[in-house]
Amino acid sequence: MKVSRVLLGLLLVALFILPMTASAQPAEISVFFHSGRGSERDALDTIITNFNDSQSDYVAVATELPEGSYTDAVNAAALSGDLPCLLDFDGPTLYSFAWRGYLLPIDSYVSDDLKADILPSIIDQGSYNDHLYSLGVFDSGLALWANREMLEAAGVRIPTGLDDVWTLDEFDAALAALKEANPDNFILDLKMNYGEGEWFTYGFAPILQSFGGDLIDRSTYESAEGVLNGEAAVAAMTWLQGLFDKGYATSTPPDDNEFINGNAALSWVGHWEYNRYATELGDNLVLISMPDFGQGAATGMGSWNWGITNQCESPDGAWALLDFMLEPEQMTIMTDANGAVPSRISVLDADERYAEGGPLNIFVQQLQNGVAVPRPQTPAYPVITSEFAKMISEISSGADVQTALDNAVDAIDADISANDGYPSM
């Protein structure tokens, strides 16, 4: 009898304790992120560690995937049912992922106060079919980094803001003067060493747009005909091809250091080079707004951002992690590492680099004054960017511009047709 009572007591204790022990285990929040620049990876590692140390309900476990094959890896994971809870992806890839049903809307998680503190460009980038699917820790900036001494030595005027940007004629004259002063160098670094990929669209579509063309007809998103291969587009890409023909730029740079080595007077690239360039050039570094090629200056915008997948078993936990990433202290860890534009207005306002007179203020001016152009908000974007990047590779190597543009249009329109115009699902 005593033994039975003891066993019964132990059984009751076990029944009481075991559920408590199980429930005390934190829920795992799996994360996929791209293996971009080392400083960004280190910053994300720090933020995830901070999240795991800040509470006991969840534990975030991150998996790094190669950037070059990232989208393919996500698609494969979706098909096999192995998507993580929290997924990062380049901004315009959202529309394909949302259309395919990979992502959950996050409208219910985002408070009015938080939404009001997020840059409108980030909200626009993360929205599709009247729902918000993603938020980013930072936005981006594209402009011209310049070696002040080299420009002054060549007698080139240095623009100071959006009100005095270079016109097409001025930019051509500046390039000619810089080349004359540095005849042995490629004086415009276009980051062709990045290789065929998203950089080609982000970096060079603004040329197309400033000339008056575009990647697709945005009134319907049903065709690229006439906008990607029309008169303005041909003029834009002929001008770009001329940069290589005239020896101003090279499609095969020896490395990623032509600007900091003093071989190139200008570097056409984004915010992510700020820390490296500032370290190497100091006060000799100047940031110049994008030129106006005839139809208004244009610049790239948007960047990698985060969404919750439809395969997540703990979407509340995924949001807890994303919400933590958006906290000012954590956001600053990332933007200090990559020089990017903080996505929260309150954080941006407190950052001296972006304040009026700050070294990165041009990026803010471009984002807030209609210069920044979002990449097309359509599920067809993966094909659009792939074909545009292929076209850039071809024309930089001397291909016929009209033919290259026509081929890109044919491929894009064929994809849209094959998917019945990408109707809402």
DOVEX-208718 format. One line per 8 residues: for each residue x, y, z of N, C-alpha, C. Coordinates in steps of 0.001 Angstrom, whole numbers, plus 500000, padded with zeros to 6 digits. Layout:
// residues N
X/Y/Z/X/Y/Z/X/Y/Z; ...;
***
This chain:
// residues 425
500837/498793/500000/500000/500000/500000/500868/501252/500000; 501922/501230/500887/502800/502392/500946/503520/502591/499628; 503959/501461/499025/504672/501550/497741/503755/502129/496678; 502496/501671/496690/501540/502154/495698/501314/503651/495854; 501221/504096/497127/501019/505521/497355/502223/506337/496883; 503415/505768/497162/504635/506462/496722/504673/506559/495204; 504348/505457/494525/504351/505456/493056/503315/506425/492504; 502127/506427/493162/501082/507339/492733/501530/508783/492899;
502209/509061/494023/502705/510410/494264/503735/510815/493228; 504640/509900/492910/505665/510201/491899/505037/510439/490534; 504008/509645/490238/503329/509799/488958/502658/511163/488858; 502005/511579/489958/501348/512886/489948/502360/514021/489814; 503488/513858/490510/504544/514870/490399/505049/514958/488972; 505255/513774/488357/505755/513751/486971/504759/514392/486018; 503482/514064/486218/502458/514633/485348/502379/516145/485495; 502698/516635/486691/502639/518075/486940/503896/518804/486426;
505052/518175/486630/506316/518841/486313/506643/518781/484830; 506414/517632/484180/506843/517465/482803/506224/518486/481851; 504918/518737/481926/504363/519768/481033/504987/521140/481269; 505273/521440/482582/505892/522724/482872/507281/522795/482258; 508026/521668/482334/509375/521632/481769/509325/521807/480268; 508364/521109/479624/508244/521210/478172/507854/522617/477752; 506920/523206/478473/506446/524524/478093/507509/525587/478330; 508488/525283/479202/509520/526258/479498/510562/526340/478393;
510570/525379/477465/511539/525401/476384/511192/526512/475389; 512154/527349/475034/511853/528425/474085/511556/527866/472696; 510647/528503/472012/510314/528099/470646/511415/528576/469694; 511809/527694/468791/512878/528047/467852/512324/528871/466693; 512989/529964/466407/512644/530817/465270/513764/530678/464241; 513495/529908/463213/514506/529701/462171/514576/530920/461258; 515770/531235/460793/516016/532436/459987/516905/532078/458803; 516524/532539/457618/517413/532497/456442/517898/533924/456190;
519208/534071/455920/519695/535378/455483/520810/535185/454470; 520977/536182/453614/521960/536084/452539/523355/536413/453048; 524332/535777/452478/525717/536017/452889/526273/537201/452115; 525861/538384/452504/526332/539600/451851/527664/540032/452410; 527827/541337/452619/529091/541867/453106/529357/541403/454534; 530636/541217/454844/531023/540699/456147/530541/541533/457306; 530562/542854/457156/530133/543725/458244/528651/543547/458547; 527839/543318/457503/526407/543092/457714/526170/541752/458403;
526918/540725/458003/526766/539410/458646/527116/539501/460127; 528200/540203/460423/528612/540343/461823/527571/541110/462619; 527004/542160/462007/525980/542943/462699/524746/542101/462978; 524328/541296/461991/523152/540454/462191/523419/539417/463286; 524604/538853/463293/524957/537893/464354/524819/538550/465732; 525270/539785/465844/525179/540505/467113/523726/540745/467505; 522913/541153/466543/521503/541439/466820/520767/540172/467256; 521042/539060/466580/520380/537805/466950/520826/537352/468339;
522099/537514/468633/522583/537190/469980/521893/538068/471018; 521760/539338/470722/521074/540255/471642/519622/539834/471852; 518957/539406/470762/517567/538955/470882/517475/537725/471780; 518331/536764/471539/518286/535528/472336/518587/535794/473803; 519422/536797/474073/519758/537124/475462/518689/537979/476142; 517795/538559/475328/516840/539534/475875/515575/538912/476439; 515289/537667/476100/514052/537019/476550/514238/535504/476533; 513242/534786/477039/513362/533332/477154/512273/532584/476394;
511389/533314/475707/510282/532663/475012/510706/532047/473691; 511693/532671/473026/512090/532227/471699/513612/532167/471605; 514085/531353/470685/515507/531335/470367/515644/531368/468845; 516348/532357/468348/516541/532502/466911/517764/531727/466469; 517607/530976/465383/518700/530184/464817/518814/530545/463344; 519924/531151/462966/520077/531694/461614/520907/530777/460725; 520495/530681/459470/521221/529936/458440/521627/530902/457339; 522912/530922/457031/523436/531810/455996/523480/531071/454664;
522919/531720/453630/522892/531134/452288/523633/532045/451316; 524303/531469/450316/525060/532290/449356/524157/533279/448641; 524603/534530/448532/523781/535573/447928/523482/535280/446462; 524473/534770/445723/524301/534555/444300/523200/533568/443943; 522964/532596/444802/521932/531577/444542/520818/531623/445582; 520682/532760/446242/519763/532862/447372/518314/532615/446968; 517859/533287/445921/516460/533146/445508/516160/531712/445094; 517074/531074/444391/516884/529669/444008/516767/528786/445244;
517579/529074/446256/517543/528285/447486/516217/528466/448215; 515690/529685/448216/514402/529941/448865/513285/529209/448123; 513304/529278/446801/512283/528571/446024/512337/527067/446274; 513535/526516/446355/513692/525080/446617/513162/524736/448003; 513460/525587/448988/512974/525345/450351/511456/525417/450415; 510862/526326/449657/509408/526436/449640/508772/525167/449085; 509343/524637/448026/508800/523427/447404/508921/522213/448317; 509991/522177/449101/510215/521019/449975/509616/521206/451365;
508971/522350/451605/508366/522600/452906/509366/522966/453980; 510512/523519/453583/511580/523814/454530/511867/525300/454684; 510884/526156/454392/511103/527579/454605/511277/527878/456096; 512080/528876/456426/512233/529251/457832/511049/530081/458298; 511080/530510/459541/510045/531415/460040/510249/532828/459506; 511483/533300/459588/511792/534658/459161/512772/534602/457998; 512430/535318/456945/513174/535225/455691/513612/536618/455267; 514898/536753/454894/515268/538033/454295/515375/537855/452787;
515117/538945/452074/515100/538894/450612/515276/540302/450085; 515872/540414/448900/516023/541722/448301/514644/542283/447990; 514485/543584/448181/513184/544230/448140/512229/543766/447067; 512583/543902/445781/511615/543588/444729/511298/542107/444573; 512101/541240/445207/511786/539807/445161/510513/539515/445941; 510143/540435/446819/508922/540274/447618/507717/539931/446770; 507567/540611/445630/506321/540499/444871/506164/539100/444284; 507264/538480/443914/507218/537099/443450/506919/536157/444605;
507582/536362/445741/507371/535497/446902/505941/535617/447431; 505425/536849/447495/504057/537039/447981/503055/536430/447007; 503271/536620/445713/502376/536072/444696/502342/534549/444752; 503486/533952/445048/503557/532484/445146/503028/531957/446475; 502703/532856/447396/502123/532429/448672/503129/532058/449729; 504378/532455/449561/505407/532098/450537/505281/532902/451828; 504679/534086/451760/504741/535029/452870/503371/535299/453479; 503386/535624/454768/502178/536026/455481/502113/537545/455566;
500929/538143/455402/500812/539588/455646/501146/539896/457104; 501787/541042/457329/502157/541410/458703/501400/542657/459172; 500335/543032/458455/499574/544236/458808/499157/544249/460273; 498695/543108/460775/498147/543072/462133/499221/543254/463197; 500477/543015/462841/501566/543151/463809/502099/544581/463897; 501961/545344/462841/502611/546651/462760/501685/547725/463327; 502097/548320/464429/501272/549356/465058/501289/550625/464215; 500291/551465/464446/500235/552743/463733/501456/553601/464050;
501912/553563/465314/503073/554364/465704/504331/553884/464992; 504515/552576/464904/505695/552054/464218/505632/552391/462733; 504475/552186/462131/504333/552444/460699/504618/553913/460381; 504193/554807/461260/504414/556236/461030/505884/556608/461153; 506657/555779/461834/508085/556061/462043/508971/555383/461003; 508366/554615/460093/509110/553922/459044/509092/554771/457772; 510225/554854/457092/510281/555608/455841/509191/555139/454881; 508491/556056/454228/507451/555670/453266/507980/554741/452177;
509232/554910/451786/509806/554044/450748/509864/552599/451208; 510101/552373/452489/510147/551007/453026/508745/550402/453046; 507747/551213/453418/506362/550729/453412/505936/550396/451986; 506259/551275/451042/505902/551028/449642/506566/549757/449133; 507839/549603/449427/508560/548422/448981/507939/547147/449542; 507468/547194/450779/506974/545986/451445/505511/545679/451211; 504843/546488/450373/503408/546313/450161/503123/545639/448818; 502100/544775/448828/501681/544101/447604/500212/543728/447752;
499401/544079/446750/497967/543773/446763/497294/544230/448064; 497598/545464/448453/496947/546110/449596/497283/545486/450936; 498385/544743/451002/498845/544185/452276/500327/544498/452451; 500735/544621/453723/502142/544802/454046/502736/543428/454353; 503779/543072/453618/504396/541760/453769/505803/541810/454358; 506435/542971/454338/507821/543009/454805/508185/544379/455334; 509234/544399/456157/509847/545634/456626/511356/545452/456585; 512058/546534/456327/513511/546486/456286/514117/547319/457399;
515293/546930/457814/516019/547675/458838/516631/548937/458234; 516861/548913/456924/517469/550070/456274/516993/550199/454841; 517087/551414/454326/516878/551684/452908/518263/551871/452291; 518296/552226/451019/519586/552302/450340/519774/553640/449645; 520987/553884/449217/521293/555084/448459/522280/554774/447347; 522051/555372/446197/522953/555259/445049/523332/556665/444618; 524617/556922/444455/525079/558237/444024/526505/558085/443502; 527190/559194/443346/528561/559189/442860/529506/559587/443990;
530403/558679/444349/531482/559019/445257/532595/559631/444420; 533178/560714/444918/534188/561419/444136/535441/561697/444958; 536581/561709/444244/537864/562113/444804/537987/563619/444580; 537800/564366/445651/537730/565819/445545/538968/566402/444853; 540142/565946/445234/541375/566491/444679/541460/566267/443170; 541040/565084/442714/541119/564793/441285/540152/565654/440486; 538947/565881/441027/537980/566736/440333/538464/568180/440289; 538974/568676/441407/539453/570054/441442/540634/570240/440502;
541537/569251/440438/542707/569350/439565/542302/569395/438094; 541182/568740/437759/540706/568719/436370/539752/569871/436072; 539509/570725/437064/538616/571859/436870/537158/571483/436774; 536769/570390/437406/535395/569900/437353/534583/570460/438521; 533433/571051/438214/532533/571573/439244/531966/570433/440073; 531918/570633/441382/531393/569608/442287/530000/570028/442759; 528937/569335/442307/527581/569657/442775/527467/569468/444286; 526582/570259/444901/526439/570191/446356/525083/569682/446812;
524138/569501/445906/522813/569030/446309/521949/568749/445102; 520663/568593/445334/519742/568250/444249/519459/569435/443331; 519744/570644/443795/519425/571825/442995/520468/572141/441935; 521636/571500/442026/522681/571821/441053/523366/570567/440505; 522565/569535/440254/523128/568279/439752/523715/568478/438357; 524639/567607/437995/525187/567643/436650/524104/567316/435624; 524062/568048/434527/523254/567660/433375/524044/566628/432572; 523427/566066/431550/524123/565110/430691/525360/565752/430055;
525198/566951/429532/526333/567629/428890/527447/567902/429900; 527070/568339/431104/528080/568609/432129/528807/567341/432551; 528055/566263/432689/528679/565010/433107/529635/564513/432030; 529206/564603/430770/530087/564213/429675/531355/565063/429680; 531192/566362/429902/532351/567256/429932/533263/566935/431109; 532663/566586/432255/533456/566233/433430/534264/564959/433177; 533634/563981/432559/534336/562734/432257/535490/562974/431287; 535244/563812/430279/536293/564114/429302/537469/564825/429969;
537154/565774/430860/538217/566509/431542/539016/565600/432475; 538336/564729/433166/539018/563805/434071/539882/562812/433303; 539379/562377/432148/540156/561453/431324/541400/562138/430782; 541268/563398/430364/542421/564139/429842/543487/564310/430924; 543021/564521/432165/543962/564692/433272/544556/563368/433735; 543874/562270/433437/544329/560945/433878/544222/559966/432711; 544999/560183/431639/544813/559422/430397/545061/557918/430524; 545794/557510/431513/546136/556091/431638/545143/555312/432498;
544160/556008/433056/543243/555371/433996/541814/555302/433457; 541062/554307/433927/539609/554293/433762/539071/555148/434899; 538525/556305/434577/538269/557288/435635/536883/557156/436279; 536035/556249/435754/534705/556024/436338/534574/554556/436729; 534527/554304/438029/534384/552939/438562/532898/552583/438609; 532481/551639/437774/531080/551232/437706/530801/549933/438458; 531776/549442/439189/531620/548208/439970/531220/547019/439088; 531776/546968/437899/531500/545835/437027/532061/544541/437607;
532982/544659/438558/533533/543477/439228/532487/542754/440064; 531360/543424/440373/530296/542748/441116/529703/541605/440299; 529808/541704/438975/529299/540644/438110/527825/540793/437796; 527388/540011/436833/526004/540060/436374/525067/539642/437501; 524152/540507/437852/523230/540231/438945/522438/541472/439290; 521931/541529/440517/521030/542611/440911/521704/543979/440870; 523011/544029/441072/523692/545320/440990/523472/545984/439639; 523478/545213/438558/523326/545808/437239/521971/546511/437100;
520927/545943/437681/519610/546580/437610/519527/547758/438571; 519944/547544/439800/519895/548613/440799/520760/549791/440362; 521938/549492/439847/522891/550540/439539/522651/551262/438233; 522131/550551/437210/522081/551137/435871/520672/551398/435343; 519638/550827/435965/518269/551191/435574/518006/552683/435764; 518603/553355/436789/518388/554797/436906/518862/555594/435693; 519864/555098/434972/520276/555774/433739/519128/555704/432730; 518591/554515/432574/517457/554295/431678/516294/555216/432040;
515997/555299/433328/514849/556089/433794/515094/557585/433650; 516323/558039/433864/516627/559450/433727/516605/559896/432264; 516839/558969/431344/516712/559267/429922/515253/559253/429476; 514357/558646/430283/512936/558606/429935/512397/557224/429663; 513221/556194/429784/512758/554820/429607/512429/554172/430940; 512197/552875/430923/511932/552141/432158/512076/550652/431889; 511951/549868/432950/512101/548421/432854/510838/547739/432357; 509685/548383/432566/508393/547820/432169/507368/548954/432167;
506296/548778/431446/505204/549746/431464/504480/549612/432810; 504649/550597/433665/504120/550494/435024/502631/550796/435107; 502019/551228/434031/500583/551483/434064/499792/550180/434101; 500371/549113/433537/499678/547820/433499/500533/546666/434014; 501851/546822/433984/502798/545750/434306/502598/544527/433417; 502106/544752/432201/501831/543634/431297/502841/543498/430176; 503699/544518/429978/504658/544451/428876/505793/545449/429090; 506964/545089/428547/508115/545992/428546/508285/546666/427189;
507446/546306/426229/507544/546822/424874/507394/548348/424864; 508330/549016/424194/508257/550454/424029/508898/551258/425137; 509068/550659/426322/509698/551388/427424/511118/550890/427674; 511341/549588/427499/512681/549029/427667/513444/548959/426346; 512750/549135/425234/513435/549096/423941/513048/550265/423036; 512445/551300/423633/512057/552466/422853/513216/553426/422638; 512913/554564/422040/513937/555537/421668/514760/555996/422870; 514081/556282/423995/514791/556755/425184/515714/555678/425743;
515233/554434/425749/516038/553334/426260/517275/553107/425396; 517094/553189/424086/518228/553020/423178/519260/554119/423416; 518800/555361/423583/519716/556474/423844/520483/556256/425150; 519783/555786/426184/520415/555565/427488/521493/554495/427411; 521169/553380/426802/522121/552286/426765/523246/552519/425758; 522975/553324/424731/524048/553727/423813/525041/554618/424545; 524512/555530/425374/525393/556380/426180/526227/555537/427141; 525588/554579/427804/526309/553718/428735/527402/552937/428003;
527077/552395/426842/528073/551660/426070/529246/552562/425696; 528944/553849/425444/529993/554796/425093/531013/554996/426202; 530601/554805/427468/531553/554933/428571/532697/553935/428430; 532367/552745/427963/533392/551720/427757/534177/551990/426479; 533474/552408/425444/534130/552673/424164/535160/553803/424271; 534859/554809/425092/535743/555968/425226/536846/555762/426263; 536827/554626/426933/537854/554363/427935/537611/555034/429265; 536385/555535/429478/536055/556136/430766/535846/555067/431837;
535344/553921/431425/535053/552822/432343/535511/551520/431704; 535655/550490/432524/536039/549177/432015/535064/548119/432524; 534785/547146/431675/533916/546046/432088/534694/544954/432820; 536024/545081/432846/536871/544076/433503/537885/544743/434427; 537413/545390/435505/538359/546030/436428/539244/544980/437106; 540475/545349/437441/541376/544366/438052/540938/543917/439437; 540226/544789/440149/539779/544452/441502/538714/545459/441923; 538467/545536/443214/537429/546429/443732/538033/547703/444332;
539271/548004/443981/539984/549072/444673/540394/550237/443782; 539848/550330/442573/540281/551374/441651/540024/552779/442203; 538951/552952/442937/538643/554271/443480/539549/554606/444658; 539688/553703/445601/540506/554017/446779/541986/554056/446439; 542381/553424/445329/543779/553496/444908/544102/554789/444168; 543077/555592/443865/543299/556838/443148/543350/556677/441646; 542995/555498/441153/542980/555280/439705/541696/555803/439075; 540595/555778/439824/539314/556294/439345/538939/557523/440159;
538493/558572/439469/538101/559797/440160/536683/559714/440703; 535858/558847/440086/534451/558704/440458/534105/557241/440652; 533232/556976/441611/532748/555618/441832/531230/555634/441884; 530621/554957/440912/529152/554895/440779/528691/553701/441603; 528285/553947/442843/527960/552824/443728/527113/553338/444882; 526758/552450/445790/525820/552786/446845/526445/553083/448190; 525554/553188/449180/525934/553562/450543/526921/552594/451177; 526892/551341/450714/527648/550299/451399/529164/550502/451333;
529622/551402/450471/531055/551665/450396/531495/552819/451307; 530559/553422/452001/530901/554619/452775/532025/554372/453778; 531874/553362/454620/532870/553159/455676/534260/552920/455091; 534362/552110/454064/535663/551814/453459/536240/553048/452776; 535406/553735/452002/535886/554911/451287/536301/556022/452252; 535509/556242/453297/535828/557300/454253/537131/557008/454990; 537353/555735/455280/538593/555353/455947/539806/555633/455069; 539670/555365/453786/540803/555502/452869/541009/556942/452398;
539925/557686/452137/540060/559017/451553/539869/560160/452544; 539229/559908/453668/539034/560953/454660/538276/562145/454102; 538788/563354/454348/538122/564580/453905/538149/564742/452391; 538933/563941/451713/538998/564022/450252/537801/563342/449589; 537001/562632/450383/535820/561934/449859/534630/562880/449818; 533932/562900/448685/532725/563711/448573/531642/562893/447883; 530400/563067/448323/529262/562361/447751/528473/563323/446865; 528235/562916/445616/527569/563760/444636/526256/563103/444205;
525197/563881/444132/523890/563351/443738/523901/562890/442290; 522937/562070/441949/522874/561496/440613/522646/562565/439551; 523281/562428/438371/523087/563397/437290/521672/563321/436709; 521294/564392/436015/520026/564438/435294/520334/564260/433807; 519904/563134/433248/520204/562837/431854/519121/563347/430899; 518195/564133/431412/517210/564745/430534/515791/564724/431053; 515430/563672/431800/514064/563541/432301/514027/563500/433826; 514969/564189/434441/515052/564220/435898/516017/563181/436416;
516729/563526/437480/517656/562568/438084/516876/561381/438644; 517505/560225/438634/516889/559010/439184/517955/558217/439930; 517539/557551/440970/518463/556733/441746/517773/555477/442222; 518558/554465/442529/518004/553233/443083/517564/553419/444524; 516721/552544/444975/516239/552564/446360/515842/551143/446743; 515481/550965/448011/515073/549652/448485/516275/548775/448792; 516073/547767/449602/517177/546883/449944/516626/545595/450538; 517522/544816/451114/517106/543557/451746/516198/543857/452923;
515159/543055/453048/514176/543259/454107/513663/541905/454578; 512726/541919/455522/512334/540705/456230/510834/540448/456137; 510488/539161/455999/509098/538758/455999/508918/537434/456718; 507702/537168/457139/507363/535929/457849/506754/534953/456849; 507232/533721/456827/506780/532769/455819/505502/532042/456244; 504834/531474/455257/503588/530747/455515/503836/529388/456142; 505096/528968/456236/505415/527679/456851/505870/527822/458299; 505815/529042/458822/506276/529295/460192/505251/528793/461202;
505699/527993/462157/504812/527472/463190/504626/528465/464335; 505472/529491/464379/505375/530485/465443/505517/531888/464851; 504500/532335/464095/504600/533673/463497/504728/534787/464533; 504137/534578/465730/504295/535588/466781/505762/535721/467175; 506450/534592/467224/507876/534622/467548/508687/535268/466445; 508310/534981/465212/509011/535599/464083/508838/537112/464124; 507624/537563/464423/507410/539005/464534/508200/539580/465712; 508263/538846/466829/509026/539332/467986/510478/539601/467582;
511043/538719/466757/512416/538912/466301/512515/540104/465347; 511593/540194/464388/511628/541306/463454/511418/542637/464185; 510498/542663/465104/510241/543869/465889/511488/544273/466668; 512212/543283/467169/513456/543548/467900/514516/544135/466959; 514601/543604/465748/515553/544129/464771/515295/545600/464458; 514020/545995/464553/513622/547368/464228/513782/548335/465396; 514162/547826/466564/514402/548722/467695/515585/549632/467373; 515522/550889/467769/516576/551844/467405/517990/551357/467702;
518216/550784/468880/519569/550341/469233/520057/549251/468296; 519176/548302/467960/519581/547206/467082/519739/547703/465642; 518860/548580/465215/518953/549156/463875/520276/549882/463695; 520682/550612/464717/521927/551370/464643/523131/550451/464516; 523084/549278/465137/524171/548313/464993/524373/547972/463520; 523251/547764/462815/523346/547395/461402/523764/548578/460538; 523152/549732/460729/523454/550867/459854/524827/551467/460128; 525335/551300/461342/526729/551685/461588/527681/550779/460816;
527271/549521/460655/528135/548552/459975/528141/548739/458465; 526992/549123/457879/526935/549163/456413/526718/550559/455824; 526598/551580/456669/526430/552935/456156/525099/553185/455485; 524130/552288/455682/522838/552402/455017/521935/553407/455722; 520883/553796/455013/519920/554761/455541/518998/554046/456534; 518988/554417/457806/518087/553764/458769/516640/553879/458313; 515880/552814/458506/514504/552819/458008/513530/553536/458938; 513934/553783/460182/513069/554526/461104/513447/555996/461058;
512441/556837/460901/512673/558271/460789/513321/558813/462055; 512921/558297/463213/513491/558768/464478/514975/558445/464567; 515367/557287/464066/516784/556914/464073/517550/557743/463047; 516939/557964/461912/517557/558769/460855/517802/560194/461338; 516817/560758/462021/516935/562140/462499/518054/562292/463528; 518339/561228/464244/519359/561298/465292/520765/560980/464794; 520886/560643/463518/522164/560225/462954/522828/561407/462252; 523941/561887/462785/524618/563070/462247/525104/562867/460819;
525341/561630/460417/525814/561378/459054/524768/561780/458020; 523506/561675/458396/522417/561943/457451/521784/563313/457643; 522176/564037/458675/521634/565369/458921/522108/566336/457844; 521464/567482/457748/521876/568499/456772/523346/568842/456986; 524121/568755/455927/525554/568986/456024/526349/567743/456340; 525660/566647/456655/526344/565393/456949/526853/564729/455679; 527815/563824/455798/528434/563220/454612/527499/562353/453784; 526383/561896/454369/525464/561016/453652/524098/561667/453420;
524008/562964/453616/522724/563645/453500/522128/563560/452099; 522960/563447/451081/522461/563334/449708/521504/562150/449579; 521806/561050/450250/520927/559881/450173/519539/560216/450712; 519485/560966/451794/518203/561365/452370/517452/562280/451410; 518161/563252/450838/517530/564160/449885/516916/563396/448712; 517648/562427/448203/517152/561659/447058/515930/560831/447422; 515925/560247/448620/514793/559429/449045/513547/560269/449317; 513734/561475/449806/512598/562283/450248/512103/563261/449192;
512786/563354/448054/512409/564358/447066/512113/563770/445689; 511674/562526/445649/511191/561953/444408/512260/561519/443424; 513526/561489/443838/514597/561054/442946/514698/559524/442930; 514449/558904/444072/514545/557449/444188/513369/556776/443480; 513677/555797/442631/512660/555082/441853/512623/553623/442314; 511469/553144/442798/511393/551738/443205/511521/550812/442004; 512113/549671/442222/512134/548672/441160/510705/548140/440975; 510376/547669/439773/508979/547338/439454/508329/546389/440464;
507134/546781/440923/506410/546011/441932/505506/544982/441256; 506142/543948/440744/505440/542898/440009/506101/541557/440251; 505322/540462/440260/505922/539136/440395/506861/538776/439238; 506788/539543/438149/507679/539297/437014/509076/539834/437264; 509307/540481/438397/510592/541151/438599/511803/540219/438485; 511790/539000/439016/512981/538156/438865/513415/537989/437411; 512470/537880/436499/512815/537756/435084/513260/539110/434534; 512593/540179/434935/512973/541517/434483/514427/541803/434837;
514795/541573/436097/516154/541907/436522/517183/540980/435886; 516823/539712/435711/517742/538777/435069/518025/539181/433630; 516981/539541/432905/517147/539917/431502/517847/541275/431360; 517558/542211/432261/518228/543498/432203/519717/543333/432488; 520052/542537/433480/521458/542310/433807/522191/541640/432646; 521535/540693/432010/522124/540037/430841/522376/541049/429740; 521412/541950/429522/521551/542974/428498/522718/543907/428804; 522882/544305/430078/523998/545174/430459/525327/544487/430155;
525433/543214/430471/526654/542465/430176/526951/542478/428683; 525914/542322/427885/526100/542260/426437/526537/543601/425869; 525873/544689/426259/526224/545977/425649/527571/546477/426160; 527948/546119/427399/529265/546525/427885/530374/545803/427135; 530002/544704/426470/530964/543948/425669/530862/544278/424185; 530026/545275/423835/529974/545749/422455/528811/545263/421620; 527827/544588/422217/526688/544086/421447/525840/545230/420912; 525091/544967/419853/524175/545963/419302/523105/546293/420342;
522968/547579/420638/522086/548011/421722/520626/547667/421443; 520125/548003/420261/518716/547749/419950/518400/546262/420023; 519278/545444/419488/519050/543995/419508/519022/543467/420931; 519960/543916/421754/520017/543457/423139/518760/543854/423906; 518275/545086/423679/517062/545532/424350/515837/544764/423859; 515738/544547/422551/514605/543789/421997/514567/542374/422564; 515729/541752/422689/515780/540394/423232/515305/540366/424686; 515692/541384/425456/515247/541455/426848/513734/541622/426925;
513191/542485/426093/511738/542698/426069/511016/541407/425704; 511504/540706/424711/510855/539454/424291/510809/538448/425438; 511917/538325/426168/511978/537355/427263/511047/537752/428408; 511018/539044/428729/510158/539521/429816/508686/539334/429462; 508312/539734/428253/506912/539614/427841/506485/538158/427733; 507405/537282/427328/507087/535851/427250/506798/535292/428637; 507558/535722/429632/507328/535259/431002/505977/535744/431522; 505672/537006/431287/504385/537546/431741/503232/536798/431075;
503369/536541/429773/502317/535808/429044/502181/534391/429567; 503314/533743/429833/503285/532349/430314/502607/532245/431686; 502591/533332/432426/501965/533340/433745/500633/534095/433743; 500046/534211/432530/498719/534840/432379/498654/536224/432990; 499773/536964/432901/499784/538325/433417/499940/538407/434925; 500286/537304/435554/500441/537249/437023/499198/537762/437742; 498054/537118/437555/496842/537570/438253/496959/537343/439757; 496183/538086/440525/496184/537898/441987/495725/536492/442317;
496405/535893/443268/496096/534510/443645/495289/534466/444926;
***
